[in-house]
Amino acid sequence: MVEAVAERFAAVLGRPDGPGLREWMASRFEAGHDPLVERYWRLVWTVNDWQVVPGHLPFQPWMAEALRRSGRVSPSRR
């Protein structure tokens, strides 16, 4: 799965897949992982009686770690 996601990011961004791109992706997934923001939106959806959209929080830390362990990020960058 990590390979497929990295390949798609590379294609969309027009960058080669490699350690730099994967480290950038991992940092973006980590930056997007905020349980308080997730909780806020769940409350907004509930109060407004809107459909609750499933979160991505369990996925984000896993993806960041998987990108770093995929063998393409240099050990000095971990």
C-alpha positions as CSV (number, residue, x, y, z in Angstrom):
1,M,0.0,0.0,0.0
2,V,2.8,2.4,0.8
3,E,4.4,1.9,-2.6
4,A,1.1,2.7,-4.3
5,V,0.5,5.8,-2.3
6,A,4.0,7.1,-2.8
7,E,3.8,6.4,-6.5
8,R,0.6,8.4,-6.8
9,F,1.9,11.3,-4.7
10,A,5.0,11.4,-7.0
11,A,2.9,11.4,-10.1
12,V,0.5,14.1,-8.9
13,L,3.3,16.3,-7.6
14,G,5.6,15.7,-10.6
15,R,8.4,14.6,-8.3
16,P,10.5,11.4,-8.3
17,D,9.7,8.9,-5.7
18,G,12.6,8.7,-3.2
19,P,13.7,9.5,0.3
20,G,13.0,13.2,0.1
21,L,9.4,12.8,-1.1
22,R,8.7,10.0,1.4
23,E,10.0,12.1,4.3
24,W,7.9,15.0,3.2
25,M,4.9,12.8,2.9
26,A,5.5,11.3,6.4
27,S,5.8,14.8,7.9
28,R,2.5,15.9,6.2
29,F,0.7,12.8,7.6
30,E,2.1,13.6,11.1
31,A,1.1,17.2,10.8
32,G,-2.4,16.2,10.0
33,H,-2.7,13.9,12.9
34,D,-4.5,15.9,15.6
35,P,-7.1,14.0,17.7
36,L,-8.5,17.3,19.0
37,V,-9.4,18.5,15.5
38,E,-11.0,15.2,14.8
39,R,-13.1,15.5,18.0
40,Y,-14.1,19.1,17.1
41,W,-15.4,18.1,13.7
42,R,-17.3,15.1,15.2
43,L,-19.0,17.5,17.7
44,V,-19.9,20.0,14.9
45,W,-21.4,17.2,12.8
46,T,-23.4,15.8,15.7
47,V,-24.6,19.2,16.9
48,N,-25.8,20.2,13.4
49,D,-27.3,16.7,12.9
50,W,-25.0,16.1,9.9
51,Q,-23.6,12.8,8.8
52,V,-20.5,12.0,10.8
53,V,-17.6,11.4,8.4
54,P,-15.2,8.6,9.5
55,G,-11.8,10.0,10.5
56,H,-8.4,9.1,9.2
57,L,-6.6,9.3,12.5
58,P,-5.7,5.6,12.9
59,F,-4.3,5.7,9.3
60,Q,-2.1,8.8,9.6
61,P,0.5,7.6,12.2
62,W,0.6,4.2,10.5
63,M,1.3,5.7,7.1
64,A,4.0,8.0,8.4
65,E,5.8,5.1,10.1
66,A,5.4,2.9,7.0
67,L,6.8,5.6,4.7
68,R,9.9,5.9,7.0
69,R,10.3,2.1,7.2
70,S,9.8,1.5,3.4
71,G,13.5,1.4,2.9
72,R,13.8,4.6,0.9
73,V,14.2,7.1,3.7
74,S,17.8,7.4,4.8
75,P,18.5,6.5,8.5
76,S,19.9,10.0,9.1
77,R,16.5,11.5,8.4
78,R,14.5,9.2,10.8
